[in-house]
Amino acid sequence: MVDRSNFLYPYSRYHGPIHPENLVFNANLQEFSHRVSLICGLQTNGKLSPEESYEQIRRLWKQLKRSKKELGIGDQQV
């Protein structure tokens, strides 16, 4: 079951600066990418309308933006 899960939901290793917020955002970004890929596949195969696909991706994007803001990723802290 673990091999199937790794095949269906692959995650890449993180290679940036090791901070907890960076690791969490990286996981969120990979989840976003995976879900967008699934939505695109469903739309391509006629299971979702273009409008529904757009709305789902838009909601995912807003969640990702909110996550970035809450984690403080990209804030200029010197």
Secondary structure, DSSP 8 states (H G I E B T S, - for coil): -HHHHHHHS------S---HHHHHHHHHHHHHHHHHHHHHHHHHTTSS-HHHHHHHHHHHHHHHHHHHHHHTTT----
